[in-house]
Structure formats: structure tokens, C-alpha cells
């Protein structure tokens, strides 16, 4: 089944808002000042992605759908494992969309977000390893 531009943009918006909420949750629950600051910066990055998607939606006259935000509730290492999986999925999602979609604005936005999500993935893996060392 072929995804429409509306579906693609709404899925991207939901993913970015959920990612921002997860980072805010991490910042509220875990880490020293420097780690909290990193999580909040990542949340700001994700919100910036959401704003870009909303602008594209506005230009395309696509109405955003209702989005359920999933709260985080667990230990840092468990949360990070789940988040790493989500971030890997986001990198894959934006990579595939970039390659398959014909709309230049969408492909450009997907490439930009994919690059930033890939950077987040590398950083979260590093935080995970540090948290694992502290716990173990």
C-alpha cells in the first residue's frame, strides 16, 4: 500500500513529538546537570523537526491528526534500549522515505531529519554505554 503525503507527514510529526516527550522525560528523571542539558537539547532538536514537518504540512494544506504522546516509565538503561530501537527505526524510516518519495521538499526534509536522527542515535548509544558502566 502506497503511503500518501498526508500519512507520511502525520507519521513523521507523531514520531518527532513522541521523541521530544521521551527526551524531556529523560531530562526530568535522570542524570546530572550535563546529561539533563543534553537530553533537553535533543528534545529541542526533535521539536525543531516537528516544526519543519508542520510547515511542510501547512504548505501542502495537510491537516495534522491527533497524536497520542507515550510517557516513559522505567529505569534509564531500559528506557535507553527502547529509545535506541526507536531512533534506529526513525533513521530507517526517513532513509526509505527519502529514497522512495518523489516530492523534492519531502525528500530534502527526510534527508535533513535522518542525518540529525543518526547523530542522536550515536549520542544516545554513548549515553547508554556510560549509564551501563556506572550501573555495572
C-alpha positions in Angstrom: 0.0 0.0 0.0 1.4 3.4 -1.0 1.6 6.0 1.7 0.2 9.3 0.9 1.9 12.6 1.7 -0.6 13.2 4.4 0.2 9.8 6.0 4.0 10.4 5.7 3.8 13.8 7.3 1.5 12.8 10.1 3.7 9.8 11.0 6.8 12.0 11.0 5.1 14.5 13.2 3.9 11.9 15.6 7.4 10.3 15.8 9.1 13.7 16.4 6.7 14.8 19.1 7.0 11.4 20.9 10.8 11.6 20.7 10.7 15.1 22.2 8.5 13.9 25.0 10.8 11.0 25.7 13.9 13.2 25.9 12.0 15.6 28.2 11.1 12.6 30.4 14.7 11.5 30.5 15.8 15.0 31.5 13.3 15.1 34.3 14.2 11.7 35.7 17.8 11.0 35.0 21.3 12.3 35.2 23.5 15.1 36.3 23.1 18.7 35.1 25.2 18.0 31.9 23.2 14.9 31.0 19.9 16.7 31.6 21.1 19.5 29.4 21.9 17.1 26.6 18.5 15.4 26.8 16.8 18.8 26.7 18.9 19.8 23.6 17.8 16.6 21.9 14.2 17.4 22.8 14.6 20.8 21.2 16.1 19.2 18.1 13.1 16.9 17.9 10.7 19.8 18.3 12.5 21.6 15.6 11.9 18.6 13.3 8.2 18.7 14.2 8.0 22.4 13.4 9.6 21.8 10.0 7.1 19.0 9.3 4.2 21.3 10.4 5.4 24.0 8.0 5.5 21.4 5.1 2.0 20.3 6.2 0.8 23.8 6.1 2.3 24.4 2.6 0.7 21.2 1.4 -2.6 22.0 3.2 -2.4 18.8 5.1 -4.3 18.8 8.4 -2.4 17.2 11.4 -4.1 14.3 13.0 -4.5 13.8 16.8 -1.3 12.4 18.3 -1.0 10.4 21.5 2.2 11.0 23.4 3.5 7.9 25.1 5.1 8.7 28.5 8.3 7.0 29.6 8.3 5.0 32.8 11.3 2.8 33.7 15.0 2.7 34.6 17.4 4.8 32.5 19.1 1.8 30.9 15.8 0.1 30.0 14.5 3.4 28.6 17.6 4.0 26.5 17.4 0.5 25.0 13.9 1.2 23.9 14.8 4.6 22.7 17.8 3.3 20.7 15.4 0.9 18.9 13.0 3.8 18.2 15.8 6.0 16.9 17.1 3.2 14.7 13.6 2.9 13.3 13.4 6.6 12.7 16.7 6.7 10.8 15.5 3.8 8.6 12.1 5.4 8.1 13.5 8.7 6.9 16.1 6.9 4.8 13.4 4.9 3.0 11.1 7.9 2.5 13.9 9.9 1.1 14.7 7.3 -1.5 11.1 6.4 -2.4 9.3 9.7 -2.3 9.1 11.9 -5.4 8.3 15.2 -3.7 11.6 17.3 -3.5 10.5 19.1 -0.3 9.7 15.8 1.4 12.9 14.1 0.3 15.0 17.1 1.4 13.3 17.2 4.8 13.7 13.5 5.2 17.4 13.6 4.5 17.9 16.5 6.9 16.0 14.8 9.7 17.6 11.4 9.0 21.1 13.0 9.5 20.1 14.6 12.8 18.4 11.4 14.0 21.5 9.4 13.1 23.6 11.9 15.2 21.1 11.4 18.1 21.4 7.7 17.8 25.2 7.8 18.1 24.9 10.1 21.1 22.3 8.0 22.9 24.3 4.9 22.3 27.2 6.6 24.0 25.0 7.7 27.0 23.7 4.1 27.2 27.3 2.8 27.5 28.1 5.3 30.1 25.0 4.5 32.1 25.7 0.8 31.8 29.3 1.3 33.1 28.0 3.3 36.1 25.4 0.7 37.0 27.6 -2.4 36.4 
